[in-house]
Amino acid sequence: MVAILSVTFPFFALVLIGYLAARLRVLPLAAVPGMNTFVLYFALTALLFQLGANTPIAELLDPVVLGLWTVSGLLIMVLAAVTALRRRLGWLDASFGSLIAVLPNSGFMGVPLLTALLGATANGPIIASLLVDIVVIQSLGVAFSHRGAGEQHSAWAELKGALVRMSRNPLPWAIALGGTWGATGLALPEPVDHVITLLAAAATPVALFTIGAVLAREQGNKPPGRIRSGVRAFGDVYWLAALKLLAHPLFVWLLGTAAIAAGLPLRESALTVLVLAAALPAAANVSMLAERFGADNGRVARVILVSTLLSFVTFSAAVALLT
């Protein structure tokens, strides 16, 4: 366990440092969007291009891995949405509750953390899961958030809008371009490769620091009314965090074990990567989506904060059990 904590602790420590820096106003909150932009459009994009170029296409698009991650994610989404609808929260908050319960922080945290823990074998499964999250899970969640909002917000229209927004996300394009370039067998010109390597090296520390800063910003921006009315939502927050940290990895493990028993070509190492990816805390970008679409962002932000705090223990325990 000491060896595991020696790897995981620095990652969570960087999140805490970013949180304290923003909370204590050492880092101006106005700088957080710029940091997000740098990580999303430059550093993480360069890292994913490199990983895509160095990973065989067959691993990036493994149908068993893609199918397992999709099915397990949809099951968690349905469970989270049904419980929210039973509490009469409406489709908007039910949909964003399902997103926060299923989307792990794979981009900012999962890619560097799982690579550090498991080496290059983690690249294919984690990138495949990231593709499913961006292309399928997030698009469906945003599309169904407007169900019942009127004829002008039909599910099909919202799905098309979600797919258009997805197409503007640089991460799947970076993976696709990297995989395509890697398939050619060509080497990048040395100066270009150095630039990409420098940007990729910045992805991990800046991304983790930014997660903490985003959490601090959301804590500081919660509307007072949401805080005072949060007693009933408080239990919902821990329920959604439990779905993310416990139910999601359990579903992935059960479905993956069943797939292996059925003779499907799923490697044990790939299943381990997927279970650990599912055990990651909730994705911070869901808070930005919730704010954009008018959902209860205070609820979403609390789930992100709670899941990030608890995941230091739960994720480390999952690593100890599986490796």
C-alpha positions as CSV (number, residue, x, y, z in Angstrom):
1,M,0.0,0.0,0.0
2,V,2.9,2.4,0.7
3,A,4.2,1.8,-2.9
4,I,0.7,2.7,-4.2
5,L,0.3,5.8,-2.1
6,S,3.8,6.9,-3.2
7,V,2.3,7.1,-6.8
8,T,-1.2,8.3,-6.0
9,F,-0.4,10.9,-3.3
10,P,1.5,13.4,-5.5
11,F,-1.5,13.5,-7.9
12,F,-4.0,14.2,-5.2
13,A,-1.6,16.6,-3.5
14,L,-1.4,18.7,-6.7
15,V,-5.2,18.9,-6.7
16,L,-5.1,20.1,-3.1
17,I,-2.4,22.7,-3.9
18,G,-4.5,24.0,-6.7
19,Y,-7.6,24.1,-4.5
20,L,-5.8,26.0,-1.7
21,A,-4.1,28.4,-4.2
22,A,-7.5,29.4,-5.6
23,R,-9.4,29.3,-2.3
24,L,-6.8,31.6,-0.6
25,R,-6.8,33.8,-3.7
26,V,-3.1,33.3,-4.4
27,L,-4.3,32.2,-7.8
28,P,-6.9,34.7,-9.1
29,L,-10.2,33.0,-10.0
30,A,-10.2,34.9,-13.3
31,A,-7.1,32.8,-14.3
32,V,-8.9,29.5,-14.0
33,P,-10.6,29.6,-17.4
34,G,-7.3,30.4,-19.0
35,M,-5.7,27.4,-17.3
36,N,-8.6,25.2,-18.4
37,T,-8.0,26.4,-22.0
38,F,-4.3,25.7,-21.9
39,V,-4.8,22.1,-20.6
40,L,-7.7,21.3,-22.9
41,Y,-6.5,22.8,-26.2
42,F,-2.7,22.5,-25.8
43,A,-1.2,20.3,-23.1
44,L,-3.7,17.5,-22.9
45,T,-4.2,17.5,-26.6
46,A,-0.5,17.1,-27.2
47,L,-0.3,14.2,-24.6
48,L,-3.3,12.4,-26.2
49,F,-1.7,12.9,-29.7
50,Q,1.5,11.2,-28.4
51,L,-0.4,8.4,-26.7
52,G,-2.6,7.8,-29.8
53,A,0.5,7.8,-32.1
54,N,2.2,5.2,-29.8
55,T,-0.8,2.9,-29.4
56,P,-2.0,0.4,-32.0
57,I,-5.3,1.3,-33.6
58,A,-6.7,-2.1,-32.6
59,E,-6.3,-1.2,-29.0
60,L,-7.7,2.3,-29.4
61,L,-10.8,0.9,-31.1
62,D,-11.1,-2.5,-29.3
63,P,-14.8,-3.3,-29.7
64,V,-15.0,-5.3,-26.5
65,V,-13.5,-2.5,-24.4
66,L,-15.7,0.1,-26.1
67,G,-18.8,-2.1,-25.6
68,L,-18.0,-2.9,-22.0
69,W,-17.4,0.8,-21.1
70,T,-20.6,1.9,-22.9
71,V,-22.9,-0.7,-21.4
72,S,-21.6,-0.1,-17.8
73,G,-21.8,3.6,-18.2
74,L,-25.4,3.5,-19.5
75,L,-26.5,1.3,-16.6
76,I,-25.1,3.9,-14.1
77,M,-26.8,6.7,-16.0
78,V,-30.1,5.0,-15.9
79,L,-29.8,4.2,-12.2
80,A,-28.9,7.8,-11.4
81,A,-31.6,9.3,-13.6
82,V,-34.4,7.0,-12.3
83,T,-33.6,7.8,-8.6
84,A,-33.5,11.6,-9.4
85,L,-36.8,11.4,-11.3
86,R,-38.4,9.6,-8.4
87,R,-37.3,12.6,-6.3
88,R,-39.1,14.8,-8.8
89,L,-36.0,16.7,-9.8
90,G,-37.0,16.9,-13.5
91,W,-35.1,15.7,-16.6
92,L,-32.6,18.6,-16.6
93,D,-31.1,17.8,-13.1
94,A,-31.7,14.0,-13.6
95,S,-29.6,14.1,-16.7
96,F,-26.8,16.0,-15.2
97,G,-26.9,13.9,-12.1
98,S,-26.5,10.8,-14.3
99,L,-23.5,12.5,-16.1
100,I,-21.7,13.4,-12.8
101,A,-22.3,9.8,-11.6
102,V,-20.7,8.2,-14.6
103,L,-18.1,10.5,-16.2
104,P,-14.7,10.0,-14.5
105,N,-12.0,12.6,-14.6
106,S,-10.1,10.6,-17.3
107,G,-8.6,13.4,-19.2
108,F,-7.2,15.6,-16.5
109,M,-6.4,12.9,-14.0
110,G,-6.9,9.4,-15.4
111,V,-4.5,9.4,-18.3
112,P,-1.4,10.5,-16.4
113,L,-2.3,8.6,-13.2
114,L,-3.1,5.2,-14.8
115,T,-0.1,5.5,-17.0
116,A,2.1,6.2,-14.0
117,L,0.6,3.2,-12.2
118,L,0.4,0.6,-15.0
119,G,2.7,1.8,-17.7
120,A,2.0,1.9,-21.4
121,T,-0.5,-1.0,-21.2
122,A,-3.0,1.5,-19.8
123,N,-3.0,3.7,-22.9
124,G,-5.4,1.8,-25.2
125,P,-8.2,1.1,-22.7
126,I,-8.1,4.6,-21.0
127,I,-8.1,6.4,-24.4
128,A,-11.0,4.1,-25.6
129,S,-13.0,4.9,-22.5
130,L,-12.4,8.6,-23.0
131,L,-13.7,8.4,-26.6
132,V,-16.9,6.7,-25.3
133,D,-17.4,9.3,-22.6
134,I,-17.0,12.2,-25.0
135,V,-18.8,10.8,-28.1
136,V,-21.6,8.7,-26.5
137,I,-22.2,9.3,-22.8
138,Q,-21.8,13.1,-22.7
139,S,-23.8,13.5,-25.9
140,L,-26.7,11.4,-24.6
141,G,-26.7,13.1,-21.2
142,V,-26.9,16.6,-22.7
143,A,-29.5,15.5,-25.3
144,F,-31.9,14.0,-22.6
145,S,-31.5,17.0,-20.3
146,H,-34.1,18.8,-22.4
147,R,-36.6,16.0,-22.6
148,G,-40.1,17.4,-22.0
149,A,-38.8,21.0,-22.3
150,G,-41.0,21.7,-25.4
151,E,-41.3,20.8,-29.0
152,Q,-38.4,23.0,-29.9
153,H,-36.1,20.9,-27.7
154,S,-36.8,17.4,-29.2
155,A,-34.4,14.7,-28.1
156,W,-33.2,14.3,-31.7
157,A,-32.5,18.1,-32.0
158,E,-30.6,18.1,-28.7
159,L,-28.7,15.0,-29.7
160,K,-27.6,16.7,-32.9
161,G,-26.6,19.8,-30.9
162,A,-24.6,17.6,-28.5
163,L,-22.8,15.9,-31.3
164,V,-21.9,19.3,-32.8
165,R,-20.5,20.4,-29.5
166,M,-18.6,17.1,-29.2
167,S,-17.1,17.7,-32.6
168,R,-15.6,20.9,-31.3
169,N,-13.9,19.1,-28.4
170,P,-10.1,18.8,-29.3
171,L,-9.5,15.6,-27.4
172,P,-11.1,13.0,-29.7
173,W,-9.5,14.8,-32.7
174,A,-6.1,14.6,-31.0
175,I,-6.6,10.9,-30.4
176,A,-7.7,10.3,-34.0
177,L,-4.9,12.3,-35.5
178,G,-2.3,10.6,-33.2
179,G,-3.7,7.2,-34.1
180,T,-3.7,8.0,-37.8
181,W,-0.1,9.4,-37.7
182,G,1.1,6.3,-35.7
183,A,-0.5,4.0,-38.3
184,T,1.7,5.6,-41.0
185,G,4.9,4.6,-39.2
186,L,6.4,8.0,-39.9
187,A,8.4,10.0,-37.4
188,L,7.5,13.6,-36.7
189,P,10.1,16.2,-37.6
190,E,12.4,16.6,-34.6
191,P,11.5,20.3,-33.8
192,V,7.8,19.5,-34.0
193,D,8.2,16.4,-31.8
194,H,10.1,18.5,-29.2
195,V,7.2,21.1,-29.1
196,I,4.6,18.4,-28.6
197,T,6.7,16.7,-25.9
198,L,7.1,20.0,-24.0
199,L,3.4,20.6,-24.1
200,A,2.6,17.0,-23.1
201,A,4.9,17.2,-20.1
202,A,3.0,20.2,-18.8
203,A,-0.4,18.3,-19.0
204,T,-0.2,16.4,-15.8
205,P,0.9,19.1,-13.2
206,V,-1.2,21.9,-14.8
207,A,-4.3,19.7,-15.2
208,L,-4.2,18.4,-11.6
209,F,-3.6,22.0,-10.3
210,T,-6.5,23.2,-12.5
211,I,-8.9,20.6,-11.1
212,G,-8.2,21.9,-7.6
213,A,-8.7,25.5,-8.7
214,V,-12.0,24.6,-10.4
215,L,-13.2,22.9,-7.3
216,A,-12.3,26.0,-5.2
217,R,-14.0,28.3,-7.7
218,E,-17.2,26.3,-7.7
219,Q,-17.2,26.2,-3.9
220,G,-16.9,30.0,-3.8
221,N,-19.5,30.6,-6.5
222,K,-22.4,28.5,-5.0
223,P,-25.6,30.7,-4.8
224,P,-26.7,31.1,-1.2
225,G,-30.2,29.8,-1.9
226,R,-28.7,26.5,-3.2
227,I,-26.6,26.1,-0.1
228,R,-29.5,26.7,2.3
229,S,-31.8,24.4,0.4
230,G,-29.2,21.7,0.1
231,V,-30.3,19.5,3.0
232,R,-32.4,17.3,0.8
233,A,-29.8,17.4,-2.0
234,F,-27.1,16.5,0.5
235,G,-28.0,12.8,0.6
236,D,-28.3,12.9,-3.2
237,V,-24.7,14.2,-3.4
238,Y,-23.4,11.2,-1.5
239,W,-25.6,8.8,-3.4
240,L,-24.2,10.1,-6.7
241,A,-20.7,10.0,-5.4
242,A,-21.2,6.4,-4.3
243,L,-22.4,5.5,-7.8
244,K,-19.3,7.1,-9.2
245,L,-16.7,5.7,-6.9
246,L,-18.2,2.3,-5.9
247,A,-21.1,1.2,-8.3
248,H,-19.4,2.2,-11.5
249,P,-16.2,0.3,-11.0
250,L,-18.2,-2.7,-9.6
251,F,-20.4,-2.8,-12.7
252,V,-17.4,-2.6,-15.0
253,W,-15.7,-5.5,-13.1
254,L,-18.8,-7.6,-13.1
255,L,-19.5,-7.1,-16.8
256,G,-15.8,-7.5,-17.7
257,T,-15.5,-10.8,-15.7
258,A,-18.7,-12.1,-17.4
259,A,-17.3,-11.1,-20.8
260,I,-14.0,-13.0,-20.1
261,A,-16.0,-16.0,-18.8
262,A,-18.1,-16.0,-22.0
263,G,-14.9,-16.2,-24.1
264,L,-14.8,-12.6,-25.4
265,P,-11.3,-11.3,-26.2
266,L,-10.8,-9.0,-23.2
267,R,-7.4,-9.0,-21.5
268,E,-7.3,-9.0,-17.7
269,S,-4.9,-6.0,-17.9
270,A,-7.4,-4.0,-20.0
271,L,-10.2,-4.9,-17.5
272,T,-8.0,-3.6,-14.6
273,V,-7.5,-0.3,-16.4
274,L,-11.2,0.1,-17.0
275,V,-12.1,-0.7,-13.4
276,L,-9.6,1.8,-12.2
277,A,-10.8,4.4,-14.7
278,A,-14.3,3.9,-13.4
279,A,-13.0,4.4,-9.8
280,L,-11.7,7.9,-10.6
281,P,-13.5,10.9,-9.2
282,A,-16.3,12.7,-11.1
283,A,-15.2,14.8,-14.1
284,A,-14.9,18.5,-13.4
285,N,-16.1,19.6,-16.8
286,V,-19.7,18.5,-16.0
287,S,-19.9,21.5,-13.7
288,M,-19.3,23.8,-16.6
289,L,-21.9,22.0,-18.7
290,A,-24.4,22.2,-15.9
291,E,-23.9,25.9,-15.5
292,R,-24.2,26.4,-19.3
293,F,-27.5,24.5,-19.5
294,G,-29.1,25.9,-16.3
295,A,-29.0,22.7,-14.1
296,D,-28.3,22.8,-10.4
297,N,-24.6,23.5,-10.6
298,G,-24.3,23.6,-6.8
299,R,-25.3,19.9,-6.6
300,V,-23.0,18.9,-9.4
301,A,-20.0,20.8,-7.8
302,R,-20.6,19.2,-4.5
303,V,-20.5,15.7,-6.1
304,I,-17.2,16.6,-7.8
305,L,-15.7,17.8,-4.5
306,V,-17.0,14.9,-2.4
307,S,-15.9,12.3,-5.0
308,T,-12.5,13.9,-5.3
309,L,-11.9,13.9,-1.6
310,L,-13.2,10.3,-1.1
311,S,-11.4,8.9,-4.1
312,F,-8.0,9.3,-2.5
313,V,-9.0,6.4,-0.2
314,T,-11.4,4.5,-2.6
315,F,-9.1,4.7,-5.6
316,S,-6.0,3.7,-3.7
317,A,-8.0,0.8,-2.3
318,A,-9.1,-0.3,-5.8
319,V,-5.4,-0.2,-6.9
320,A,-4.4,-2.3,-4.0
321,L,-7.1,-4.9,-4.8
322,L,-6.4,-5.1,-8.5
323,T,-2.7,-4.8,-8.8
